[in-house]
Amino acid sequence: MAGQRTAGTKPGDFCAQCGVRNQAVCAPLDIDELAVVESFRSGVRAVPAGAELFAQGEVNTRVYTLLEGWAMLYETLEDGRRQIMEFCLPGAFLGFQIDPERPIAYTAQAISDIRVCTFPRKGLEELFHEKPDMSFRMACIATREQNFAFQHLTSVGRRTAQERVANLLLELFLRIRLTSPDGAGHAIRLPLTQEHIGDALGLTSVHVNRTLRALREDGILTVRDGVLRIMDADRLVEIAGYDPKVHEPRT
């Protein structure tokens, strides 16, 4: 189904005016090319906080660009334990996999209320064939995500609890600052619970709580009432093991 347009708009207007266009897979396209993308779009879907966009084990027939809000990707083990693999911010491309016939290996869930731009999976190959710049952009995104996955594996496998928490919070802070129009200052909204942080880093909520308290008492950062505030950026970078020459800023 083609993307719906309101009266008075031209093909491509919705995508051209999209607030996350520069972070999304369609970033390299001009207005005429965006009109082609828009013709494949099947609409915008709202998902309330806590609801699933798609679930582990399903055959996913759609892919999504996250327009607003926070989501997470996680895998659930047979005994119910959860490993959060990714916190997704606006611009993220969700649900794509090489073999569309295979069940997807993870769940996508809204952390806050989210809105996603929806595309049918079966039309994606045709769209990429028509717009090779999008295929290249997808390959770049996939490579970048692989690099971040390697960094995350190193963090969970080898860093101390304090180093893990510092690394994750610094990464999220930088990602928000890079995409936020009001990015000045030392604080961001952080709609994560201690359970979210623990499930991403292989720590218990009690351990996360103790680690956050130590970082607060050392005057490095605070997480309170859904706000992350950085008080000593230099010390946080040191603890997190963040090297700007190696760790590419992530959107």
C-alpha positions as CSV (number, residue, x, y, z in Angstrom):
1,M,0.0,0.0,0.0
2,A,1.4,3.4,-0.9
3,G,2.2,5.9,1.7
4,Q,-0.8,8.1,2.5
5,R,-0.5,11.9,1.9
6,T,-2.7,14.8,3.0
7,A,-4.3,17.2,0.6
8,G,-1.9,19.7,-0.8
9,T,1.3,17.7,-0.3
10,K,3.5,16.4,-3.1
11,P,5.1,13.0,-3.4
12,G,8.2,12.9,-1.2
13,D,7.0,15.7,1.1
14,F,6.5,13.4,4.1
15,C,10.0,11.9,3.8
16,A,11.6,15.3,3.0
17,Q,10.2,16.8,6.1
18,C,11.0,13.8,8.3
19,G,12.9,14.9,11.5
20,V,15.1,11.8,11.5
21,R,15.9,11.7,7.8
22,N,19.6,12.5,8.3
23,Q,20.0,9.6,10.7
24,A,17.9,7.1,8.7
25,V,18.7,4.8,5.8
26,C,17.2,7.2,3.3
27,A,19.6,10.0,4.2
28,P,21.5,10.1,0.8
29,L,18.4,10.5,-1.3
30,D,17.1,13.7,-3.0
31,I,13.5,14.9,-3.2
32,D,12.7,12.9,-6.3
33,E,14.2,9.7,-4.8
34,L,12.3,10.3,-1.6
35,A,9.1,10.3,-3.6
36,V,9.9,6.8,-4.7
37,V,10.6,5.7,-1.1
38,E,7.4,7.3,0.0
39,S,5.5,5.3,-2.6
40,F,6.6,2.1,-0.8
41,R,5.7,3.4,2.7
42,S,2.6,1.8,4.2
43,G,2.1,4.4,6.9
44,V,3.0,5.5,10.4
45,R,2.3,3.3,13.4
46,A,2.1,4.3,17.1
47,V,3.2,1.9,19.7
48,P,2.7,2.6,23.4
49,A,5.5,2.1,26.0
50,G,5.9,-1.5,27.0
51,A,4.2,-2.9,23.8
52,E,6.0,-5.0,21.2
53,L,6.7,-3.9,17.7
54,F,7.5,-7.5,16.7
55,A,8.4,-10.6,18.7
56,Q,11.1,-13.1,18.8
57,G,10.2,-16.2,16.8
58,E,7.8,-14.4,14.4
59,V,8.3,-14.2,10.7
60,N,8.5,-10.4,10.3
61,T,6.8,-9.1,7.2
62,R,7.6,-5.4,7.8
63,V,10.5,-3.2,8.5
64,Y,10.5,0.1,10.4
65,T,12.2,3.4,10.8
66,L,12.0,4.7,14.3
67,L,10.6,8.3,14.2
68,E,10.1,9.2,17.8
69,G,10.9,7.7,21.2
70,W,13.1,4.9,22.6
71,A,12.9,1.2,21.8
72,M,15.0,-1.8,22.7
73,L,16.0,-5.1,21.0
74,Y,16.4,-8.1,23.2
75,E,16.5,-11.9,23.2
76,T,14.8,-14.0,25.8
77,L,16.2,-17.3,27.0
78,E,14.1,-20.4,27.7
79,D,14.1,-19.7,31.4
80,G,12.9,-16.1,30.9
81,R,16.2,-14.3,31.3
82,R,16.6,-11.3,29.0
83,Q,19.6,-9.9,27.2
84,I,19.1,-6.4,25.8
85,M,21.2,-6.1,22.7
86,E,20.4,-2.6,21.6
87,F,18.8,0.6,22.8
88,C,17.3,2.2,19.6
89,L,16.9,6.0,19.1
90,P,15.1,7.9,16.4
91,G,16.5,7.1,12.9
92,A,17.1,3.4,13.7
93,F,16.1,0.9,11.1
94,L,14.3,-2.1,12.7
95,G,13.3,-5.6,11.6
96,F,15.5,-6.1,8.6
97,Q,17.2,-9.4,8.1
98,I,18.7,-11.1,5.1
99,D,16.3,-14.1,4.9
100,P,12.7,-12.8,5.3
101,E,11.4,-16.3,5.6
102,R,13.2,-17.1,8.9
103,P,11.7,-16.2,12.2
104,I,13.3,-13.2,13.7
105,A,15.8,-13.9,16.6
106,Y,14.8,-11.0,18.9
107,T,12.0,-8.8,20.1
108,A,11.6,-5.1,19.5
109,Q,9.8,-3.4,22.4
110,A,8.9,0.3,23.0
111,I,10.6,1.7,26.1
112,S,8.7,5.0,25.7
113,D,5.7,5.7,23.4
114,I,7.1,5.5,19.9
115,R,6.1,6.2,16.3
116,V,7.6,4.2,13.4
117,C,7.4,4.6,9.7
118,T,6.4,1.2,8.2
119,F,7.5,-0.5,5.0
120,P,6.4,-3.9,3.7
121,R,9.4,-6.3,3.7
122,K,8.5,-7.8,0.3
123,G,9.0,-4.5,-1.4
124,L,12.3,-3.7,0.1
125,E,14.4,-5.6,-2.5
126,E,12.7,-3.7,-5.3
127,L,13.3,-0.4,-3.5
128,F,17.0,-1.1,-3.0
129,H,17.3,-2.2,-6.6
130,E,15.8,1.1,-7.8
131,K,17.8,3.2,-5.3
132,P,21.3,1.7,-4.9
133,D,22.4,4.6,-2.7
134,M,20.0,3.1,-0.1
135,S,21.6,-0.3,-0.4
136,F,25.0,1.2,0.2
137,R,23.7,3.2,3.1
138,M,22.2,0.0,4.6
139,A,25.6,-1.8,4.2
140,C,27.3,1.1,6.0
141,I,24.8,1.0,8.8
142,A,25.2,-2.8,9.1
143,T,29.0,-2.5,9.3
144,R,28.7,0.2,11.9
145,E,26.3,-1.8,14.0
146,Q,28.7,-4.8,13.8
147,N,31.5,-2.6,15.1
148,F,29.3,-1.4,18.0
149,A,28.2,-5.0,18.7
150,F,31.9,-6.0,19.0
151,Q,32.5,-3.1,21.4
152,H,29.5,-4.1,23.5
153,L,30.8,-7.7,23.7
154,T,34.1,-6.5,24.9
155,S,32.5,-4.3,27.5
156,V,30.2,-7.1,28.9
157,G,33.0,-9.7,28.7
158,R,36.0,-7.8,30.1
159,R,35.1,-4.5,31.8
160,T,34.2,-4.1,35.4
161,A,30.7,-3.2,36.4
162,Q,31.6,0.4,36.9
163,E,33.4,0.5,33.5
164,R,30.4,-1.1,31.8
165,V,27.8,1.3,33.3
166,A,30.0,4.3,32.5
167,N,30.6,3.1,29.0
168,L,26.9,2.6,28.3
169,L,25.7,5.9,29.8
170,L,28.4,7.8,28.0
171,E,27.4,6.2,24.7
172,L,23.7,7.1,25.2
173,F,24.6,10.6,26.2
174,L,26.7,11.2,23.1
175,R,24.1,9.6,20.8
176,I,21.4,11.9,22.2
177,R,23.6,15.0,22.1
178,L,24.5,14.3,18.4
179,T,20.9,14.2,17.3
180,S,19.1,16.6,19.7
181,P,18.4,20.2,18.5
182,D,18.8,21.3,22.2
183,G,21.9,19.3,22.7
184,A,23.7,22.0,24.8
185,G,24.2,21.2,28.5
186,H,25.2,18.2,30.5
187,A,21.9,16.4,30.9
188,I,19.6,14.2,28.8
189,R,16.3,12.4,29.3
190,L,17.0,8.7,30.0
191,P,13.8,6.6,30.1
192,L,15.7,3.5,31.3
193,T,15.2,1.6,34.6
194,Q,18.1,-0.1,36.5
195,E,16.7,-3.4,35.2
196,H,17.1,-2.1,31.6
197,I,20.7,-1.2,32.3
198,G,21.4,-4.5,34.1
199,D,19.8,-6.6,31.3
200,A,22.0,-4.8,28.7
201,L,25.2,-5.2,30.7
202,G,24.8,-8.6,32.4
203,L,24.4,-7.1,35.9
204,T,21.7,-7.5,38.5
205,S,19.6,-4.4,39.4
206,V,21.2,-4.4,42.8
207,H,24.7,-4.2,41.2
208,V,23.6,-1.4,38.9
209,N,22.1,0.5,41.9
210,R,25.4,0.1,43.8
211,T,27.4,1.2,40.8
212,L,25.3,4.3,40.1
213,R,25.5,5.3,43.7
214,A,29.3,5.0,43.6
215,L,29.4,7.2,40.4
216,R,27.2,9.7,42.1
217,E,29.2,9.8,45.3
218,D,32.4,10.3,43.3
219,G,30.8,13.3,41.6
220,I,30.8,11.8,38.1
221,L,27.1,11.5,37.1
222,T,23.6,11.1,38.5
223,V,20.6,9.2,37.1
224,R,17.5,10.5,38.8
225,D,13.8,10.9,37.8
226,G,14.5,9.9,34.2
227,V,17.4,12.3,33.7
228,L,21.1,11.5,33.2
229,R,23.3,14.4,34.3
230,I,27.1,14.4,33.7
231,M,29.1,16.2,36.4
232,D,32.6,15.2,35.5
233,A,32.9,14.4,31.8
234,D,36.7,13.9,31.8
235,R,36.5,11.3,34.6
236,L,33.5,9.6,32.9
237,V,35.4,9.3,29.7
238,E,38.4,7.8,31.6
239,I,36.3,5.2,33.4
240,A,34.4,4.3,30.3
241,G,37.6,3.7,28.3
242,Y,36.3,5.9,25.5
243,D,38.9,6.8,22.9
244,P,37.5,9.3,20.3
245,K,40.1,8.1,17.8
246,V,38.6,4.6,17.9
247,H,35.0,4.9,19.1
248,E,33.0,6.6,16.4
249,P,30.2,8.8,17.7
250,R,27.0,6.9,17.2
251,T,23.6,8.3,16.2
